[in-house]
Amino acid sequence: MAEVRDERYEALGRVVEMAAVMEISLRLAFCALAGGPYAAVIAGGQEAHWLIDNCETLARHHTELRQEQIDAIRQAVRACREASRDRNRLVHDAWGPGSDGPPVTVASAARTYRVAGRPWLIGDIRAVADGIGKAQRDLLTSVEEALGPASLQTAQQLLAIDTSERRP
């Protein structure tokens, strides 16, 4: 049984890692779409849902892009939104009974309660990580194709400066 549990935790770790990479990619995309030296200051520290919403808005109103470029970016942002929802369900929902473990048991001082939830199998967890990775790659690809690689390189530099300034 311990081997199955280890595989599940390894799969969860991959979801966490991929979600962090997607969030960084969303910051890069936001900075490239917004342009200017202060975009990284605005994007720094923002959560995924904020970045998703604002990348969508920036893409929709970006007058320098052709419609097919806007559509590609918006489609990639929507994929990031869905991947983020899947990640949130995985992390925050109760886990139900299934081949990978018992239902969640929570306790008060007086009694315990069993909470039914979705059975998350290892394959389901891995599929969430794969979806996050694909959405992240599609986002950067669509932004790079629309604005050019220099836009993302500039965003990378600005975010690196902002990150170093935020450290205590």
Number of C-alpha atoms within 10 A of each C-alpha: 8 7 7 14 13 11 13 21 13 15 21 20 15 18 24 16 15 21 24 14 16 24 22 20 22 27 29 29 33 27 28 27 25 20 15 12 13 13 20 25 17 15 22 18 13 13 13 20 15 13 26 24 14 19 25 22 14 19 24 15 12 15 10 11 14 10 13 10 18 22 15 19 28 22 17 24 27 18 20 29 20 16 24 22 15 18 22 12 14 19 13 9 13 18 22 18 16 13 12 17 16 15 18 15 12 10 9 7 5 5 7 10 11 13 14 15 15 14 18 19 17 18 11 14 22 19 16 25 23 16 22 30 21 17 23 25 16 19 26 22 17 21 25 18 13 19 16 13 15 11 18 23 14 17 25 20 13 20 23 14 13 19 14 9 10 11 6 4
